Amino acid sequence: MPTSADPLVSELYQNHSYPAMSHPLSDPAVTAVAARLGGLTPAQPRHARMLEIGCASGHNLLPLARRWPQSQWIGMDLSGKAVAAARQLAAEAGIGNATFHAADLREFDPRGEPFDYILAHGFFSWVPDAAKLALLDFCRRHLAPAGIATISFNLSAGWAHRLPVIAMVRGLRQATGAGLIDTLEMLREAADPVTPHGAHLRWIITDMLAKGPEILTFDDFGPVNDPWPFDQFVLAAARAGLRWLGESDPAENLPCALGDASRAALAPLAANPLQAQLAADFVAGRTFRSGVLCRDDAPTLPGLTANGVFDFSVRAGAVTPAAAAPLAQAFYQTLAALAPACVPMREILTALPEAPRPALARLVFDGITRGWIRPRIEPLRFDPLPPERPCLNSLLLACARRTLPLVDVWHMPCGFPLAHHEVLVAMDGTRTRTELAALALQCCPDLAFEPWLQHLAGRGFFTADIA
């Protein structure tokens, strides 16, 4: 959530609650890998000092603080109402390693030691330029020597097609007095899907509608929505004394949406990385980046060694390649056998003792950069089968009581229909699966309870501790 003195931005965030969301690309277990790939070794998250700028009601910060009880967290936000909600949620969940402050970024003094991790999701593109530059300057002043800042922002390459639609919707609403969703639906129906322009317009509007009115009010139709080209962001960061290390998701350094033909066509630009990035953004129509930055005097190395790859923990991505080489087949079969855990690479090495180390390191690196392998800086294991007495942790129960989304072990949000929350609240370990099934039948008779329970377990909602 932005933290700016701009009157329109301040009015929006003081009078409306930003939807409770978690942001997987801000997860330090993920961004630490991006930093390592960029040549920097950051602090281990479980013992780090961290700050979230624009923390809203704490829905992104608190699951991370609970995951790492030895870490220290500070959340700050412009909205006093949101900060009060974050404090209440933390107290109810028994999370004592997080504090929250209501403040404007340009007046905020966090005091204490510098931060190993600074998170700023959904801030940069929704505040005036002075606040953007203040964010970059703040990160430079308050990052530890090997600290990293994760900053997300909108890209002009993709938003160039959306901004005219936003202007049209604003004009139509002013002329007709119609609501936002009604206006979007009217435009979508009017667009001819047979023509290329009409089909593209329908796709944009459908994507907007999928966000829902709460997010659209803050996002596409916020009082400030200022996409930048990538080079403008990198230059502004450099002027503030920050260096770009790479995307939070290494698979997005070259967008996953690009096929092999597009990648081959862009290959000649490899000698000019900045121009290659701008071209890739344009070709992919990319609308968003989440980048990892460090201080310009940070102790970075030229790159990651082969052995450095073996320091990660890994799991299979949503899509894996049709592996033809025997080594690739053996590797992905091993990952599948260990699923859904994210396991240390050195455990994979033990399972594949005959695999040549350099070839395996290259296989893993290529898989990470193509999204076929999802890396973390630490392992994550959980039982994907529901227990006899399902029990959500204290934070998940507190969120269920508030009918908020629940955050799974991968830091992904999961929303539920209102009726499901009554069943979720009952998952405190005192009821058997049979008793919960009876409650579900009463509260939401259309719910297929056992498959639903399996889905919850598969996302780690019944995990007491993460190894």
Secondary structure as UniProt FT lines:
FT   HELIX           7..15
FT   HELIX           24..26
FT   HELIX           28..37
FT   TURN            38..39
FT   HELIX           45..47
FT   STRAND          49..53
FT   TURN            56..57
FT   TURN            59..60
FT   HELIX           61..67
FT   TURN            69..70
FT   STRAND          72..77
FT   HELIX           80..93
FT   STRAND          98..102
FT   HELIX           105..107
FT   STRAND          115..120
FT   HELIX           124..126
FT   HELIX           129..142
FT   STRAND          143..155
FT   HELIX           156..159
FT   TURN            160..162
FT   HELIX           163..176
FT   HELIX           180..190
FT   TURN            193..194
FT   HELIX           196..218
FT   TURN            219..221
FT   HELIX           230..239
FT   TURN            240..241
FT   STRAND          242..247
FT   HELIX           250..252
FT   TURN            256..257
FT   HELIX           260..266
FT   HELIX           267..271
FT   HELIX           273..284
FT   STRAND          288..295
FT   TURN            296..297
FT   HELIX           306..309
FT   TURN            310..311
FT   STRAND          313..316
FT   HELIX           326..338
FT   TURN            339..340
FT   STRAND          342..344
FT   HELIX           345..351
FT   TURN            353..354
FT   HELIX           357..370
FT   STRAND          373..376
FT   HELIX           394..401
FT   TURN            402..403
FT   STRAND          406..407
FT   TURN            409..410
FT   STRAND          413..414
FT   HELIX           418..425
FT   HELIX           433..443
FT   TURN            445..446
FT   HELIX           449..458
FT   TURN            459..462
//
